[in-house]
Amino acid sequence: MFRNNNRPKLLRQKSVFSRTTIFVSIVGIFLLIFILRNFLDVRWNEVITNLKSVNLQLFFLAFLAYYLSFIVRGYRWKLICKSAIPNSNKNLPNTLSFSGIILMGWFANSIAFMRLGDAYRGWILSKEISKSSFSTLIGTVIAERVQDILVIIFILLLSIFFIQKSNEIDLPGWIFLISVTLLMIVIAGILFLKKTGPYLEKLLPPKVRSLYSKVYKSILSGFSIRNLPTQFLLGCIGWILEILRFYFVAESMNIDISIWIIILATLTSSILTTIPTPGGFGFVESGMAALLILFGLPDLAAVSLVTIDRIISWLSVIVFGGLLFSFWHIIKRPTFLSKK
């Protein structure tokens, strides 16, 4: 639909099917098959029976909670863009447009490799906002993703604290160590960028300097003391909605599961989607099933629960994100062509 010279290099087909990403995908598929065949005592006819017995009302609530999170994320991204783009209040799309672009980005991540949907988000938003560069907007995407990481770590550490206090689950100590280490790395990275950004900018060649300047400044704009509390709160609300998704999925199957396991499974699912396979396929399913079984859920219940959850968090994104992607580009195509 669009010529290659109008797209960022990251979005081109060659990078989508690189040897590395294809190798990682093959590893993910074999990992999933290996775990299903050697570690899980699952009769698939029973899994199908479980899927047929799902309470549709609770399943719809899970679906609703998940898609409400896109609206919250869209509003947060809009606030980040307001900080990164001066005098942009009248020029920015509405919150639903931001939410739709996020959904289309997740659709791209669900069918492509290397999370190219994040680059796509920056590119498509640059077409929506006049006088704004792709490099500036990709910086806001990075800021939004880093904020997500911080929120995940915050919720994870909070959960670990209450789990240890309640003695309900025997949680491995390495989960806490990894969480704290990741938190320190993210904070150190932000501080390093803030301190060294201007100096590194001066050392770069002129052509690269402008690109780097826009990216790092727009990233830092997402972490201003003035705006961060509101954005952080929105991030927490977004993840609470995702946790509610998994909770309602468990309830729809009448599976009794601790709220702490639900939180850990939801966050684990999100972390595993960063692996550069389409939607984290192979790694998300095997990782979530292994975690649920580790905390005492029967094999059949774990596989059934993960299957239903992935119908919402992966397959529905492909369906509805793909429909929105198609309609968006059909409607917006004349506008894009006029900007060539």
Secondary structure, DSSP 4 states (H G I P E B T S, - for coil): ---GGGS-GGGSHHHHT-HHHHHHHHHHHHHHHHHHHHT----HHHHHHHHHT--HHHHHHHHHHHHHHHHHHHHHHHHHHHHHSTT-TTTSPPHHHHHHHHHHHHHHHHHSSTTHHHHHHHHHHHHHSTT--HHHHHHHHHHHHHHHHHHHHHHHHHHHHHHHHHT-S---HHHHHHHHHHHHHHHHHHHHHHHHHHHHHHHS-HHHHHHHHHHHHHHHHTT-TTTHHHHHHHHHHHHHHHHHHHHHHHHHTT----HHHHHHHHHHHHHHTTSSSGGGTTHHHHHHHHHHHHTT--HHHHHHHHHHHHIIIIIHIIIIIHHHHHHHHHHHHHHHHHT-
